[in-house]
Amino acid sequence: VGSSPSAAKSSRRRAGDWVSAAKLVVGRMVIGTLLVPTPTGTEMAQSLSRIPADVNSAEVSVVRAALALARGDVDRAQQYLVSHEEHVDSAEPDLLLADAVVRTQLCDAFGDTDATIAAVRCARDALRVLPMEHATQHQDLWALVLGSEGTAHLRGGSFDAACTSLAGALVASASPGCEPQRLRCLAVLALTEVCRGNLSRGQELADTAEGLAIESGVVAADRPAAAHL
């Protein structure tokens, strides 16, 4: 029965449904939702994690990479991005954007300063070409990208550049639903200010981060280490 024409047709239809779901995530520019710990992101991740192993497309690869990155599996995330790398240059703008955003987070997770800055440059270009209405609706992507840029500059010792990027990330993360990005930005900015010698400002930002974590119900173990530093 499993090898009958009807079974094969049903299998292809289900595969098409999964590909369509991945395209929807990419096309609606909600890839950032999979990268941050929110109820909506968790629910989406649980659904998309059921994509069968034999279902493949460029959009599916990017979604899988985002899911792996959210789990902390950076090696698997890299494998998924590499699997469709040759098609990136000719991809549609929404796929280019999704790929660029995930790459910024991946390079940041690896701690590779130069690669993160390069990935951020691509993500910035992809974000800048968005129509105005989309740009204002997807501030979460700017928050992710600028937050990673700020962390990379901090890692490289460029404290002024880090503060500039993180200040931009804070503005972007003021939008509803961006609390995880805002929490991280506050924490990293606090550490950056301390590195610049602005101890009082650093303490103020760390206290703000702690207050936001408490307000958002983030348990101590999941709060950014930068604020505690």
C-alpha positions in Angstrom: 0.0 0.0 0.0 2.9 2.4 0.9 4.2 2.2 -2.6 0.9 2.7 -4.4 0.4 5.7 -6.7 -2.1 7.2 -4.3 0.3 6.9 -1.4 3.1 8.5 -3.4 0.8 11.4 -4.5 -0.2 11.9 -0.8 3.5 12.0 0.2 4.3 14.6 -2.5 1.4 16.7 -1.4 2.6 16.7 2.2 6.1 17.6 1.1 4.7 20.5 -0.9 2.8 21.6 2.2 6.0 21.7 4.2 7.8 23.6 1.5 4.9 26.1 1.4 5.1 26.5 5.2 8.8 27.3 5.0 8.2 29.8 2.1 5.5 31.4 4.2 7.9 32.0 7.1 10.5 33.4 4.7 8.0 35.4 2.6 6.3 37.0 5.6 9.8 37.8 7.1 9.1 36.1 10.4 12.3 34.2 10.5 13.4 36.2 13.5 10.5 34.7 15.5 12.2 31.4 15.3 15.5 32.8 16.7 14.2 34.3 19.9 12.6 32.6 23.0 9.0 33.8 22.7 5.7 31.8 23.0 5.0 32.4 19.4 8.5 31.4 18.3 8.3 28.3 20.4 5.0 27.2 18.9 6.2 27.8 15.4 9.4 26.0 16.1 7.5 23.0 17.4 5.5 22.8 14.3 8.3 23.3 11.8 10.6 20.9 13.6 8.4 18.2 12.2 9.5 18.8 8.6 10.5 15.4 7.2 14.2 14.9 6.5 13.5 14.1 2.8 11.8 17.5 2.2 14.2 20.1 0.8 14.2 23.6 -0.6 16.3 26.7 0.0 13.6 28.1 2.3 13.4 24.8 4.2 17.2 24.9 4.7 17.1 28.4 6.1 14.2 27.5 8.5 16.1 24.4 9.6 19.2 26.6 10.2 17.2 29.0 12.4 15.7 26.2 14.4 19.1 24.6 15.0 20.6 27.9 16.0 17.8 28.5 18.5 18.6 25.1 20.0 22.3 26.1 20.2 23.4 23.6 17.6 25.6 25.9 15.6 27.4 23.2 13.6 24.1 21.8 12.3 22.9 25.3 11.5 26.0 25.9 9.5 25.5 22.7 7.6 21.9 23.7 6.6 23.1 27.1 5.3 25.9 25.6 3.3 23.5 23.2 1.7 21.9 26.0 -0.3 24.8 28.4 -0.5 25.2 28.1 -4.3 21.6 29.4 -4.8 21.8 32.4 -2.5 23.0 34.9 -5.1 20.0 34.3 -7.4 17.5 34.1 -4.6 14.4 36.3 -4.2 14.8 39.3 -1.8 12.9 37.7 1.0 15.1 34.6 1.0 18.2 36.7 0.8 17.0 38.6 3.9 16.2 35.5 5.8 19.5 33.9 5.0 21.4 37.1 5.9 19.7 37.4 9.3 20.3 33.8 10.2 24.0 34.1 9.1 24.5 37.1 11.4 23.2 35.1 14.3 25.3 32.1 13.4 28.6 34.1 13.0 27.8 35.8 16.3 27.3 32.5 18.0 30.6 31.2 16.6 32.3 34.4 18.0 33.8 35.2 14.7 34.1 39.0 14.7 35.0 39.6 11.0 32.5 37.1 9.7 29.7 38.7 11.8 30.5 42.2 10.5 30.5 40.9 6.9 27.2 39.1 7.5 25.7 42.2 9.1 26.7 44.2 6.0 24.7 41.8 3.8 21.7 41.9 6.2 21.7 45.7 6.3 21.7 45.8 2.5 18.8 43.3 2.4 16.8 45.3 5.0 17.4 48.6 3.4 15.6 47.5 0.1 12.5 46.6 2.0 9.4 48.7 1.2 8.8 51.2 3.9 5.7 49.4 5.3 7.7 46.2 5.6 10.7 47.9 7.2 8.5 49.4 10.0 6.7 46.1 10.6 9.9 44.1 11.0 12.0 46.0 13.5 12.7 42.7 15.2 15.1 41.8 12.3 16.9 45.1 12.7 17.2 44.5 16.4 18.8 41.1 15.8 21.2 42.3 13.2 22.3 45.5 15.0 22.6 43.5 18.3 24.9 41.1 16.6 26.9 43.9 15.1 27.3 45.6 18.5 28.4 42.4 20.1 31.0 41.8 17.3 32.4 45.4 17.8 32.6 44.8 21.5 34.4 41.5 21.0 36.8 43.3 18.7 37.5 46.1 21.2 35.7 48.9 19.1 33.6 50.2 22.0 32.3 53.4 20.4 31.1 51.4 17.3 29.6 48.8 19.6 27.6 51.5 21.4 26.4 53.0 18.2 25.1 49.6 16.9 23.6 48.7 20.2 21.8 52.0 20.6 20.2 51.4 17.2 19.3 47.9 18.3 17.6 49.3 21.4 15.5 51.7 19.3 14.4 48.8 17.0 13.7 46.5 20.0 11.3 49.0 21.5 8.6 47.4 19.3 6.1 45.0 21.0 7.3 41.4 20.9 11.0 42.3 20.9 11.6 41.9 24.6 14.3 39.1 24.2 16.3 41.3 21.8 15.9 44.3 24.0 17.1 42.4 27.0 20.2 41.2 25.3 21.0 44.7 23.9 20.7 46.3 27.3 23.0 43.7 28.8 25.7 44.0 26.1 25.4 47.8 26.1 25.9 47.8 29.9 29.1 45.8 29.5 30.3 48.0 26.7 29.8 51.2 28.7 31.8 49.6 31.6 34.6 48.8 29.1 34.5 52.5 28.1 34.9 53.5 31.7 31.3 54.7 32.1 30.6 52.7 35.3 27.5 54.5 36.4 25.9 54.3 33.0 26.8 50.6 32.9 25.2 50.0 36.2 22.1 51.8 35.2 21.8 49.7 32.0 22.4 46.5 33.9 19.7 47.4 36.4 17.3 48.1 33.5 18.1 44.8 32.0 17.5 43.0 35.3 14.2 44.8 35.7 13.1 43.9 32.2 14.1 40.2 32.8 12.0 40.1 36.0 9.1 41.9 34.3 9.2 39.4 31.3 9.5 36.4 33.6 12.9 35.3 32.4 14.5 33.0 34.9 17.9 33.8 36.3 19.6 31.0 34.4 18.3 32.4 31.0 19.3 36.0 31.6 22.2 37.5 29.6 25.5 37.0 31.3 26.7 40.4 30.1 24.5 42.2 32.6 25.9 40.2 35.5 29.4 40.9 34.3 
